[in-house]
Amino acid sequence: MWPKVTNSPPDLLVLAAGLTILLLIGPFILPQYIVAAMVLAAIYTVITAGLNLFMGYTGQISFGHNAFAALGGYGSAILATRLGLSPILSTAMAAGISALVAVGVGYPTLRLRGHYLAMATLALGMMATEIATEWKSLTQGLFGISAIPPYGIGDWQLSSDESYYYAYWVVAAVGIWITHRIYYSRIGTALRAVAGNEEAAQSLGIGVARYKLLAFVISAVFSSVGGSMFAHYVTYISPEVFGLYMVILLFSMLYVGGINTTLGPLIGAIVITLLPEILRSFQGARELLYGASLLLILLFAPRGIYGLRDIYMRWRRSKLPVDSEVA
């Protein structure tokens, strides 16, 4: 058996508490359009946290998690608009369907490694968008699905950006907490062993295929829930929403925030979502500044923005007094 790790780094808890306070006061100090952008950041935090579980913790590659986001978005939208199910129930059912699809797809696909796995998952994402485009009787094709009902309980519904903001960030916080608990558990220990060396992990009695599939299914559920959240917030979805652009967006968020870190997906989602809004006033130079900003972050913080924490901790340790006596 592997040792169960339950303690979190104290500085991680302090950083998490600081981010929580900032998020709580956000709607009171931020402009309305930034609050709306932060709702999208919460959605992408959920999806990226799941992707981090598969890519960061388990060391695998996936270009196809947009497929599960599409499955969650379309599944929940269809169940809510055509069958009249409540959005919460339709989201749960879509997540269950995504988990079953992930098992069916992941069992043969995860036998591949490296760029072969990357190409297989990329094909999965492309297939999903193509199905959403061509299956017009179900998805309405390029016209998309509109009038998707918002989340609510009974007669009460989320109706403002502020209400979505708090509700979605609670969900995002729960998602981050789940991945954090997985990381500091026996499952997380096994996933990290798989990421380090699959052959060595297998020799230690770790079921490599089983744990890779488990991480893939959990991350697929996260993506599905994020896709459903998007559908019920925007109240409209179409195939291009879940296309290749989403793949690029998720990878940017994961690497800019910090892959294989607890809070990296949250930080990356906020930065990548808000950066275009912050640069909006620059008009013609907006795209240039956006690309330059991402390049500078990756050059000077190759482990992501969260990785700057490690640099700071090393600097702090270097400033501590050292006992000059030789034993």
Legacy VTK file of the C-alpha trace (Angstrom):
# vtk DataFile Version 3.0
C-alpha trace
ASCII
DATASET POLYDATA
POINTS 327 float
0.000 0.000 0.000
1.107 3.556 -0.581
1.288 6.113 2.233
-1.658 8.459 2.438
-0.598 12.098 2.424
-3.096 14.435 4.087
-1.161 17.593 4.892
-1.169 20.583 2.546
1.660 23.135 2.404
0.846 26.049 4.775
1.663 28.663 2.135
-0.787 26.960 -0.235
-3.562 27.383 2.310
-2.652 31.050 2.786
-2.693 31.659 -0.980
-6.021 29.839 -1.327
-7.500 31.930 1.501
-6.271 35.136 -0.142
-7.776 34.188 -3.498
-11.059 33.298 -1.794
-11.283 36.731 -0.177
-10.539 38.461 -3.486
-13.180 36.416 -5.281
-15.774 37.165 -2.586
-15.369 40.927 -2.917
-14.987 40.827 -6.720
-18.525 41.943 -7.721
-18.290 44.923 -5.356
-15.100 46.358 -6.859
-15.024 45.135 -10.481
-16.775 46.639 -13.535
-19.787 44.737 -14.836
-18.018 43.394 -17.939
-15.186 42.050 -15.795
-17.701 40.290 -13.533
-19.176 38.618 -16.643
-15.675 37.606 -17.758
-15.014 36.150 -14.308
-18.084 33.940 -14.703
-16.450 32.475 -17.818
-13.189 32.135 -15.871
-15.025 30.017 -13.286
-16.318 27.756 -16.065
-12.853 27.336 -17.545
-11.416 26.713 -14.083
-13.618 23.627 -13.773
-12.608 22.284 -17.195
-8.913 23.089 -16.746
-8.834 21.533 -13.276
-10.017 18.264 -14.802
-7.497 18.533 -17.626
-4.767 19.163 -15.049
-5.715 15.933 -13.296
-5.105 13.977 -16.490
-2.159 15.897 -17.943
-0.471 17.279 -14.826
-1.007 14.603 -12.196
-0.995 11.580 -14.529
1.465 12.888 -17.131
-0.701 12.097 -20.173
-1.564 14.251 -23.193
-5.057 15.158 -24.352
-6.176 17.455 -27.140
-9.722 16.125 -26.958
-11.314 17.306 -23.734
-13.321 19.817 -25.739
-15.301 16.760 -26.886
-16.519 16.137 -23.342
-17.246 19.838 -22.850
-19.383 19.652 -26.016
-21.063 16.496 -24.771
-21.892 18.194 -21.487
-23.091 21.388 -23.133
-25.200 19.763 -25.816
-26.403 16.938 -23.585
-27.613 19.276 -20.864
-29.121 21.735 -23.368
-31.053 19.018 -25.210
-32.325 17.382 -22.015
-33.422 20.744 -20.616
-35.016 22.200 -23.757
-36.605 19.107 -25.309
-37.430 16.937 -22.303
-38.062 19.788 -19.883
-35.665 18.465 -17.240
-34.254 20.836 -14.661
-30.819 22.195 -15.623
-29.211 20.672 -12.520
-30.590 17.212 -13.352
-29.692 17.552 -17.026
-26.137 18.560 -16.070
-25.794 15.488 -13.842
-27.187 13.202 -16.542
-24.873 14.698 -19.181
-21.921 14.157 -16.828
-22.941 10.523 -16.391
-23.167 10.064 -20.156
-19.736 11.688 -20.542
-18.278 9.290 -17.984
-19.642 6.296 -19.900
-18.291 7.671 -23.197
-14.917 8.314 -21.542
-14.761 4.682 -20.395
-15.648 3.429 -23.871
-13.206 5.746 -25.627
-10.461 5.688 -23.028
-10.133 1.918 -22.682
-8.622 1.423 -26.159
-7.191 4.923 -26.633
-5.132 5.071 -23.434
-3.060 2.128 -24.594
-1.312 4.692 -26.791
1.461 6.950 -25.528
3.085 10.250 -26.372
2.215 11.887 -29.657
0.096 8.881 -30.684
-2.199 9.540 -27.721
-2.186 13.261 -28.549
-3.281 12.594 -32.131
-5.982 10.151 -31.019
-7.483 12.640 -28.569
-7.259 15.422 -31.160
-9.281 13.225 -33.514
-11.827 12.715 -30.728
-12.313 16.473 -30.362
-12.621 16.972 -34.109
-15.180 14.168 -34.342
-17.270 15.764 -31.606
-17.466 19.146 -33.359
-18.206 17.442 -36.690
-21.051 15.433 -35.149
-22.439 18.590 -33.548
-22.364 20.273 -36.957
-23.847 17.479 -39.053
-26.436 15.926 -36.719
-28.878 18.726 -37.391
-31.989 16.911 -36.180
-30.487 16.749 -32.698
-28.087 19.690 -32.430
-29.559 22.141 -34.975
-26.182 22.148 -36.755
-24.504 25.529 -37.209
-27.641 27.306 -36.000
-27.017 25.915 -32.534
-29.420 25.525 -29.629
-30.920 28.649 -28.086
-33.291 29.480 -25.231
-31.431 27.170 -22.858
-32.908 27.691 -19.369
-30.717 29.030 -16.557
-29.914 27.132 -13.384
-32.382 27.413 -10.542
-34.240 25.662 -7.767
-38.005 25.821 -7.982
-39.131 29.332 -8.884
-35.727 30.810 -8.024
-33.283 31.109 -10.912
-29.876 32.625 -11.533
-30.720 35.834 -13.337
-27.769 38.216 -13.027
-24.043 38.068 -13.613
-23.504 38.496 -9.863
-25.648 35.461 -9.030
-23.864 33.381 -11.667
-20.533 34.686 -10.393
-20.999 33.394 -6.858
-22.733 30.151 -7.860
-20.134 29.246 -10.463
-17.160 30.104 -8.303
-18.546 27.853 -5.582
-18.619 25.042 -8.150
-15.089 25.945 -9.287
-13.876 25.936 -5.672
-15.388 22.503 -5.145
-13.663 21.292 -8.312
-10.286 22.628 -7.142
-10.857 21.069 -3.702
-11.640 17.676 -5.260
-8.470 17.677 -7.363
-6.502 18.840 -4.319
-7.851 15.963 -2.224
-7.085 13.506 -5.030
-3.518 14.793 -5.244
-2.959 14.271 -1.508
-4.371 10.748 -1.456
-3.320 7.222 -2.368
-4.880 7.722 -5.792
-2.792 10.849 -6.289
0.336 8.975 -5.250
-0.425 6.325 -7.846
-1.125 8.932 -10.527
2.182 10.671 -9.837
3.973 7.332 -10.026
2.377 6.705 -13.424
3.449 10.183 -14.540
7.011 9.543 -13.396
7.600 6.165 -15.014
4.884 3.766 -16.124
7.152 0.717 -16.147
8.435 1.416 -12.636
4.888 2.030 -11.401
3.767 -1.274 -12.934
6.626 -3.101 -11.235
5.451 -1.721 -7.882
2.038 -3.265 -8.368
0.226 -0.128 -9.527
-2.447 -0.819 -12.121
-1.236 1.726 -14.669
-4.044 1.193 -17.186
-6.685 1.365 -14.450
-5.396 4.610 -12.981
-4.953 6.252 -16.366
-8.537 5.384 -17.223
-9.752 6.639 -13.832
-8.004 9.990 -14.326
-9.394 10.233 -17.863
-12.965 9.576 -16.715
-12.793 12.050 -13.827
-11.334 14.741 -16.071
-14.049 14.035 -18.652
-16.733 14.597 -16.002
-15.111 17.925 -15.075
-15.134 18.977 -18.728
-18.755 17.901 -19.111
-19.856 19.912 -16.087
-17.955 22.942 -17.405
-19.623 22.593 -20.799
-23.053 22.429 -19.145
-22.261 25.494 -17.049
-21.352 27.380 -20.226
-24.576 26.357 -21.969
-26.832 27.419 -19.098
-25.008 30.732 -18.602
-24.831 31.893 -22.215
-28.201 30.154 -22.985
-26.919 29.380 -26.496
-24.369 26.936 -27.889
-23.079 26.090 -31.349
-20.307 23.783 -32.643
-17.616 26.472 -32.958
-17.777 27.112 -29.206
-16.218 23.680 -28.621
-13.810 23.694 -31.541
-10.034 23.827 -31.760
-10.009 27.307 -30.217
-11.186 25.804 -26.919
-8.301 23.311 -27.006
-5.786 26.144 -27.436
-7.503 28.126 -24.710
-7.393 25.246 -22.222
-3.727 24.525 -22.909
-2.875 28.207 -22.479
-4.710 28.328 -19.160
-3.074 25.141 -17.916
0.501 26.107 -18.778
0.239 29.811 -17.923
-1.314 29.044 -14.543
0.973 26.133 -13.775
0.500 22.514 -14.811
0.628 19.896 -12.051
-0.246 22.466 -9.376
-3.397 22.797 -7.306
-4.233 26.431 -7.989
-2.614 26.682 -11.410
-5.858 26.014 -13.342
-7.663 28.730 -11.370
-4.894 31.301 -11.874
-4.490 30.430 -15.559
-8.237 30.622 -16.228
-8.468 34.073 -14.644
-5.388 35.452 -16.411
-6.223 34.119 -19.880
-9.859 35.221 -19.598
-9.168 38.710 -18.265
-6.056 39.568 -20.276
-7.962 40.321 -23.528
-10.396 42.478 -21.552
-7.567 44.401 -19.915
-5.914 44.982 -23.319
-9.185 45.996 -24.991
-8.293 49.715 -24.968
-5.195 49.108 -27.107
-7.392 48.210 -30.128
-5.036 47.467 -33.062
-2.152 46.328 -30.856
-4.362 44.159 -28.675
-3.505 40.803 -30.268
0.203 41.671 -30.400
0.274 42.620 -26.722
-1.734 39.541 -25.798
0.724 37.236 -27.557
3.723 39.086 -26.124
2.282 38.821 -22.613
1.820 35.065 -22.911
5.332 34.694 -24.338
6.875 36.660 -21.471
4.997 34.596 -18.891
6.187 31.324 -20.424
9.765 32.598 -20.805
10.201 33.942 -17.278
7.840 31.546 -15.527
8.228 28.222 -17.387
6.341 26.436 -14.597
3.496 28.916 -14.868
2.501 31.825 -12.685
1.949 29.515 -9.738
5.549 28.325 -10.186
6.691 31.813 -9.135
5.686 30.701 -5.633
8.571 28.192 -5.649
11.011 30.912 -6.719
9.747 33.118 -3.889
10.055 30.292 -1.349
13.658 29.600 -2.422
14.416 33.304 -2.109
12.934 33.361 1.385
15.018 30.362 2.432
18.158 32.020 1.072
17.499 35.025 3.350
17.227 32.906 6.500
20.215 33.132 8.878
22.614 30.212 8.550
24.505 28.797 11.516
28.155 29.388 10.627
29.482 26.962 13.217
30.912 23.724 11.870
29.997 20.638 13.842
LINES 1 328
327 0 1 2 3 4 5 6 7 8 9 10 11 12 13 14 15 16 17 18 19 20 21 22 23 24 25 26 27 28 29 30 31 32 33 34 35 36 37 38 39 40 41 42 43 44 45 46 47 48 49 50 51 52 53 54 55 56 57 58 59 60 61 62 63 64 65 66 67 68 69 70 71 72 73 74 75 76 77 78 79 80 81 82 83 84 85 86 87 88 89 90 91 92 93 94 95 96 97 98 99 100 101 102 103 104 105 106 107 108 109 110 111 112 113 114 115 116 117 118 119 120 121 122 123 124 125 126 127 128 129 130 131 132 133 134 135 136 137 138 139 140 141 142 143 144 145 146 147 148 149 150 151 152 153 154 155 156 157 158 159 160 161 162 163 164 165 166 167 168 169 170 171 172 173 174 175 176 177 178 179 180 181 182 183 184 185 186 187 188 189 190 191 192 193 194 195 196 197 198 199 200 201 202 203 204 205 206 207 208 209 210 211 212 213 214 215 216 217 218 219 220 221 222 223 224 225 226 227 228 229 230 231 232 233 234 235 236 237 238 239 240 241 242 243 244 245 246 247 248 249 250 251 252 253 254 255 256 257 258 259 260 261 262 263 264 265 266 267 268 269 270 271 272 273 274 275 276 277 278 279 280 281 282 283 284 285 286 287 288 289 290 291 292 293 294 295 296 297 298 299 300 301 302 303 304 305 306 307 308 309 310 311 312 313 314 315 316 317 318 319 320 321 322 323 324 325 326
